[in-house]
Amino acid sequence: MVISASEKGKTSLRVIPHGFLVEIQIKVRRYQELRHARARLVEVHRKMLRVIDEMEPMRREEIPASGKNKVSQ
């Protein structure tokens, strides 16, 4: 079996010896899962920053004083 890999902008083909095929397939699958999970994490982070940016003006708003005195009992 042959796999392709991009290194420093160049694609190279690598021959996988028969005894390592299953091991390499597992590693490739795990790497693909890592890439997908990282992409999801980046998207969640972007959404979090968007929400924080939307909340920032609210944080700076002044709360109006009620003008009422507290009644002590």
N, C-alpha and C positions, 0 to 999 in steps of 0.2 A: 504494500500500500504506500501511497505517496501523499504527503500533505504539503500545502503551501504556507509559507510564513513571510510576513513583511518585516524586514529588518533594515533600518536606516533608509527607508524609502524604496528599497528594492525587494521584489518578491523572489523568494528562492523555494525550490522544491526539495523536500527531504524524504528519503526512502525510510520507511519504518520496518525494521526487521520483524519477522513473523512472531517471535516470542514476546514482542513488546506492543503488539497491536491493541490488545484490550486495555493495557495500562495507559497508552497514549490516548485512546478514545475517551477514557474516563477523565483524563487531565484536560483534554480539549473541551469536553462537555462542562466540566467545572469552571474552566476559564470563561466559556460563553455565558454561563450563569452569573459569574462575577461581573462581567461586562454589563449584562442586563440589570443586575441589582444596582450597580453603580449608576447607570443611566436613570433608574427610578429614584435613587437617592438624590441625584442632582436636580431632578424635576421637583421633588418634595422640597428641597432646599430653596429653589426659586420661588415656589409658592409661599413658603414661610417668610421669605424676605419681602414678597409683595404685601402680605398681610401686615407685617411689622411696619412697612412704609406707610400703609394706609392708617395704621393705628397711631403713628407718631404725632400727627396734628391733634388728635384727640387728647393725647397725653399732655400737650402743652396748653390746652384750653383752661381758662380760669373757671373755677366753680363759683357761681354767684352766691353771695352771702344771703342768708334767708332774712336777715334783719330782725329776727325774733330772738328774744332772750330766753335762755333755758330757765325753766321753773324748777327750783330745788324743793325737795320734799323733806 
